[in-house]
Amino acid sequence: MSSKSIVSITDYSTDQILSILDSAATFEANPNQTILNGKVAATLFFEPSTRTRLSFETAVNRLGGRVIGFSDASTSSSVKGETLNDTIKMVSNYADIIIMRHHLEGAARYASEVTSVPIINAGDGSNQHPSQTMLDLYSIRKTQGRLDNIKIAMVGDLKYGRTVHSLLIALTHFSPQFYFIAPDELRMPEEYKIICDKKGIPYEERTEFNTDIINEVDILYMTRVQKERFTDQMEYEKVKNVYTLRNKMLEHSKDNLRILHPLPRVNEIDMDVDANPKAYYFEQARNGLYARQAMICDTLGLI
């Protein structure tokens, strides 16, 4: 793997995470620069995306770089049977960096092993989503003034949700306390609980989503139930609307509480929450621009 590729949030140390967040703050203060002048970024999205793809492409454009790639795998040669190996090697001839989303877990790791061009993982199946994690950390630090000792409830699809998997790993650097709220079918996988156990990170698992939890935490991280990950449609129908956050549920929550969501949402956050000042998910999405600018420049050795 290229030493500059970012496949997993585990590729960053604590100090490197903090450095990226500091850089993101400087890009928020001045997002339009020419630091990527002459650089070409390839965005290869084998799986649908709106926020991630657009924010990465905006990040490159605002820094003076150029973007090539595709947003629909059906328009690429993969429909003709071209292997991922061949696609990556071909695109490596044209680009200085590849930003890739793929439906298969491990696809980004594999891509990083067959090319010397840096790879940024923009999501691989239900595995990892490191750039989302960076913007989540940036949002948490921005709203709480710290990353240490945060109480955070992760709610919804914790089995297939790559955003919560990456965020959990990242937060173990900062002594958090977790609450895992999910139906039995979508519980946090054992491997992530083992990580918490080994590092002495406290967590509670619950199936009920109520105000007792909401009133306790600093960050409420809502997720949608991901229909595209289910092979059994009946199983999806069973759990798709299991939790819904409504504005009245926030009445006695802490003043510093902020509600995050990687988006898109379906039914898990009612529209009446949007006007509440504790709703932060749209600002969170905007923070993705600055975090991804920092990651791209760091990966290319430009900061």
Order of alpha helices (4+ residues) and beta strands (2+ residues): alpha-beta-alpha-beta-alpha-beta-alpha-beta-alpha-beta-alpha-beta-alpha-beta-alpha-beta-alpha-beta-alpha
